[in-house]
Amino acid sequence: MKNITSLRANYGDQKLEIVDLKGDPISFFKVWLNQAIEKKIVQANAMTLSTYSKDKGVSSRIVLLKEVIGRKFIFYTNYLSTKGLNIEEDNRVSLNFFWVDQFRQVNISGVARKLSAEKSDEYFKSRPLESQSASIASKQSGKLDSREGFIREFKKILSQKVLERPDHWGGYEIEATSIEFWQGRKNRMHDRVVCDFIEQDRWNIFRKYP
């Protein structure tokens, strides 16, 4: 492995002020996300989801944000996957967005709950048929003895043309309890603004040391 101890990025001059949020971290998050999309950052809606289980501790993986409704951040997955089983055990989770080209991070803590079957059905039907087929065929996180067998099952399901959402697949909403915005700046003098939810539309907003 190459020596990585001296790898450093020269962060920009962009700053983050509390007043920029206008007391509404959800709307401000959407501004940052839209800016990342406009910059054509690949998978700007990609977020790291961290979950916890008593037996194996914390685990993290990348999932895709599909919608933001109020304080709720929505994604879809297999309910029997590692993340799904972890959420079933402990529904306190965290999300992290990292837009490296803009030297920005957003870290969100919250509580995960399953979406309604109707909402999950609606999104499932909007997906390409190939994605629907893969969701049905995959026993996500389970041991796979034969990729060839998995592909055969995928093609068999795909040939049906019209598919129904399986019970083991659907959406989660993460209701945010805390949101932290991080803006990288020169000399590691980064800006960090934390928003802790109080009630209704009220947040406790303050700075942290970088």
C-alpha positions, 0 to 999 in steps of 0.5 A, a space after each residue: 500500500 502507498 504511504 497515505 499519511 501525507 494525503 491532504 486536500 486543500 479545502 476551499 474558502 466557502 463558509 457556513 453560518 448559522 444564519 444561512 439555515 434560517 432556522 430550517 435545517 430541512 430546507 437547508 439540506 435540500 439546498 445543499 442536495 440540489 447544489 450537489 445534483 447541479 454540480 453533477 456529483 455522481 449519486 448525490 443522493 447516496 448516503 451511508 446508513 449506520 445501524 446497530 445489533 447487540 451481537 455484531 455492533 455497528 454496521 454501515 453501508 451506502 443506500 439511496 435517498 429517494 424522498 424527503 417529507 418533513 423531517 423524514 428521509 426515505 429509502 427502500 430495501 429488503 426488510 430481511 437484509 442485515 440493515 433491516 434486521 438491525 432496524 427491527 432490533 434497534 431503530 435508532 440509526 444515523 445517515 451521512 452524506 459526503 459531497 467531496 467535491 464541495 467539501 461538505 458532509 451532513 450527518 443525521 441521527 434519527 429513528 427508522 420506521 417502515 413505510 406503509 404498504 401502499 407507499 412501498 407499492 407505489 415506489 416498487 411499481 415505478 422501478 424498472 422491471 429489472 430492478 423489481 426482478 432483482 428485489 424479488 430474486 435476492 435474499 439480500 445479505 444471505 449466503 449465495 452458493 451459486 451466482 449462476 443460479 441467482 441469475 437464472 432465478 432473476 431471468 425467470 422472474 423477469 420473464 413474467 413482465 408484471 410483478 408484485 412487490 414482495 412482503 420482504 421489500 419496502 421503504 423506511 422513513 428516518 425521522 431526524 432528531 439531529 442534523 449536523 452540517 459540516 463545511 470543510 475550510 482551509 487549515 482544518 478550521 471547518 464550520 460545523 453547525 448542529 441542529 437538535 430537534 425540539 418540537 414542531 418546527 423548532 430546532 436548537 441550532 449551535 456551532 461545534 468546534 471543528 
